[in-house]
């Protein structure tokens, strides 16, 4: 599977799909990052809240190349 990323402009959330697999649960970290974990322990995807603050300067290209959802 090709890695995919999307950006929700209205909510300022960047999502990155890393792998496909059997979803087990999501873990929310204290910094606004949510990890989706597979049944075998792989990180399948992540969502990053307040993405514009985290990805500023040169790294804002991550958001610019993501598919907009709103």
N, C-alpha and C positions, 0 to 999 in steps of 0.2 A: 504494500500500500504506500502510496505517495504521502509524505507528510503534508498536512493541510493546516492552514491558519486562517482565522477570521477575526474581524474586529467589529464590535458593537459600539458605534460612535455615540449613540445616545447614553448608554450605560458606562462607556469607557472601559470595556472589558476586551482583552485580547485572549483568544482561545487558540491552542496549538494541539493538534491531534498527532500523536507520535506513532502509535501502533493500533492495530485492531486486536481485539481479544475479548474474552469473556469478562464483562464488567463485574466487579465485586462490590466496591464502595468508593466514595469520595472522602478525601481527607482535606479539611480546611486548615491551612497554616496561619499563623498569627499575622503575617505580612500581606494578607489578602489574596494569596495564591491557593487555588483549589486543585488538588491532584486526583485524577480518576485512576484507580488501581484495579488491575485484573485479578482474577482468582489465583493466578500463579505468581502474583507479586510484582508484575511489571507496571511501570507508570504508562498508562495508555494516553492520557491527555492532561492538559493543564489549562486553567483559566486564571488570568491575571487581572485583578481589579486595579483601578487607577493607573491604567497602562501608560497614559500620557506622561504621568509623573515619573514612572519607572523608566520608560523608553523615551528619553529626551536627547537632544543633540544628535550625534551621528547614529545612535541606535534607534531613532524614530523611524528609520527605514523599515524596521520590522513591522510597524503598524501600517506604514504606507503601502507595503506589498501584500498585506492581508486583505482578504475579501471582506468588503463592508456588508454588514447585515442590517443596517438601518440608514 
